[in-house]
Amino acid sequence: MSKIIKVVESILLITFIVLLTYANVAYYFWKQIVIAVVEGYSMNPLLYEGDVVIVTPSRDLDLGDVVIFKNDRGEYVIHRVVGVIKCSGKRLYMTKGDNNQFIDQVTFIAYRSSIECPSGEVLILQTGSTSFDLNIRRAVGDSVRGIDETRVLGKVIQLNGVLIKITGLITR
């Protein structure tokens, strides 16, 4: 049994070294954050505080992607894309923590980091449901807010729809 544990530990160590190497190389070439540690509870039960995720630089996002973006306070936020809208030629992303009741653009924390777009100019490209458009308009009134794609640093790597993470690596 102890031999199996040593093999598993070795595999985990090698995987961790490969991830760190990837992070250094990716940062050198793209100047992007490529490993992020989750803080808070907004993405429970998918992500818990202390989980480590790998972020790939990307501006080509789809509905359901878990992304990392920077808000006006300089904080990095990891949330899911729940809507993609087009406003005045710009592509904007509506985001929400899986554990949050409201979309980010309604809550105070991300409200300042989003762009306001009058409802009349909004073209809903993708949403999670047919009633999502109505819910957005009810929630924010005469305007819709979204995260500008220039604020998005990347998306969390997924393989076949499964998010890649290292659980509980960092504890406080």
C-alpha positions in Angstrom: 0.0 0.0 0.0 2.8 2.5 0.8 4.3 1.8 -2.6 1.0 3.0 -4.2 1.0 6.1 -2.1 4.6 7.0 -3.1 3.7 6.5 -6.8 0.7 8.8 -6.4 2.7 11.4 -4.6 5.4 11.3 -7.3 2.8 11.7 -10.0 1.2 14.7 -8.2 4.7 16.2 -7.7 5.6 15.8 -11.4 2.2 17.3 -12.4 2.7 20.3 -10.1 6.2 20.9 -11.5 4.8 20.7 -15.1 2.1 23.2 -14.2 4.7 25.6 -12.7 6.9 25.3 -15.7 3.8 26.0 -17.9 3.0 29.0 -15.8 6.5 30.5 -16.2 6.7 29.9 -19.9 3.1 31.3 -20.5 3.9 34.3 -18.4 7.1 34.9 -20.3 5.3 34.8 -23.7 1.9 36.2 -23.0 2.4 38.3 -19.8 -0.7 36.8 -18.4 -1.7 35.3 -15.1 -1.9 31.6 -15.7 -2.4 30.1 -12.2 -5.0 31.6 -9.8 -5.9 30.7 -6.3 -9.6 30.9 -5.5 -10.6 33.2 -2.7 -14.2 33.4 -1.4 -17.3 31.3 -1.9 -19.0 32.7 -4.9 -18.1 29.7 -7.1 -19.1 26.9 -4.7 -19.6 24.0 -5.2 -17.4 24.0 -8.3 -14.5 25.9 -6.8 -13.7 26.3 -3.1 -11.4 28.7 -1.3 -7.8 27.5 -1.7 -8.4 25.7 -5.0 -5.8 26.4 -7.7 -6.9 26.8 -11.3 -5.0 27.1 -14.6 -6.0 30.1 -16.7 -5.3 30.3 -20.4 -5.2 33.7 -22.1 -8.3 34.0 -24.2 -10.6 36.6 -25.5 -12.8 34.1 -27.4 -15.3 33.2 -24.7 -18.5 31.2 -24.8 -21.5 30.9 -22.6 -20.6 28.7 -19.6 -16.9 29.5 -19.6 -15.3 30.2 -16.2 -13.3 33.4 -16.6 -11.0 35.6 -14.6 -11.4 39.4 -15.0 -10.1 42.4 -13.2 -12.6 44.8 -11.5 -12.1 48.5 -10.9 -10.5 47.9 -7.5 -7.7 45.8 -9.1 -9.1 42.6 -7.7 -9.3 39.4 -9.8 -12.7 37.8 -10.0 -13.3 34.2 -11.2 -16.9 33.8 -12.4 -18.9 32.1 -15.1 -20.1 33.7 -18.3 -23.9 33.6 -18.2 -24.6 36.0 -21.1 -22.8 37.5 -24.1 -24.1 40.8 -25.5 -23.1 43.1 -28.2 -23.4 46.8 -27.6 -22.1 49.6 -30.0 -19.8 47.1 -31.7 -18.3 45.8 -28.5 -18.6 42.3 -27.1 -19.6 42.4 -23.4 -19.8 39.4 -21.0 -22.4 39.1 -18.3 -20.9 37.0 -15.4 -22.1 35.4 -12.2 -20.7 33.3 -9.4 -22.3 29.9 -9.3 -23.2 30.4 -5.7 -24.5 34.0 -6.1 -28.1 34.8 -6.5 -27.7 37.7 -9.0 -25.5 38.4 -12.0 -22.4 40.4 -11.2 -23.6 43.5 -13.0 -26.5 43.9 -10.5 -24.3 43.5 -7.4 -22.1 46.3 -6.2 -18.8 44.5 -6.4 -18.6 44.2 -10.2 -21.0 47.0 -11.1 -18.3 49.5 -11.4 -16.2 47.2 -13.6 -18.8 46.9 -16.2 -19.9 49.0 -19.2 -23.4 50.3 -19.3 -25.3 49.8 -22.5 -28.9 51.2 -23.2 -31.3 48.3 -23.6 -32.3 49.5 -27.0 -28.8 48.9 -28.3 -28.3 45.4 -26.9 -28.1 42.4 -29.1 -28.2 39.3 -27.0 -25.8 36.8 -28.6 -26.1 34.0 -26.1 -27.9 33.4 -22.8 -28.5 30.6 -20.5 -32.2 30.5 -21.1 -35.0 32.0 -23.1 -36.2 34.0 -20.1 -32.7 35.4 -19.4 -33.2 38.5 -21.6 -36.3 39.5 -19.6 -34.5 38.8 -16.3 -31.6 41.0 -17.3 -33.8 43.9 -18.3 -35.9 43.6 -15.1 -32.7 43.4 -12.9 -30.9 46.4 -14.4 -33.7 48.5 -15.8 -33.2 50.6 -18.9 -29.6 49.6 -19.4 -27.7 46.4 -19.5 -24.2 46.0 -18.1 -21.4 43.7 -19.2 -17.6 43.2 -18.7 -15.6 44.6 -21.6 -13.5 41.9 -23.2 -10.4 43.9 -22.5 -10.9 43.3 -18.8 -11.0 39.5 -19.3 -7.6 38.0 -18.6 -8.5 34.5 -19.7 -10.6 31.4 -19.0 -10.1 28.5 -16.7 -8.9 25.4 -18.6 -11.6 22.7 -19.1 -11.3 19.3 -20.7 -14.5 17.9 -22.1 -16.5 20.3 -20.0 -14.7 19.4 -16.8 -12.8 22.2 -15.1 -9.2 21.5 -14.3 -8.3 22.4 -10.7 -6.0 21.4 -7.8 -8.3 21.2 -4.8 -7.3 22.6 -1.4 -3.6 23.1 -2.3 -3.5 26.5 -0.6 -5.0 26.7 3.0 -5.0 29.5 5.5 
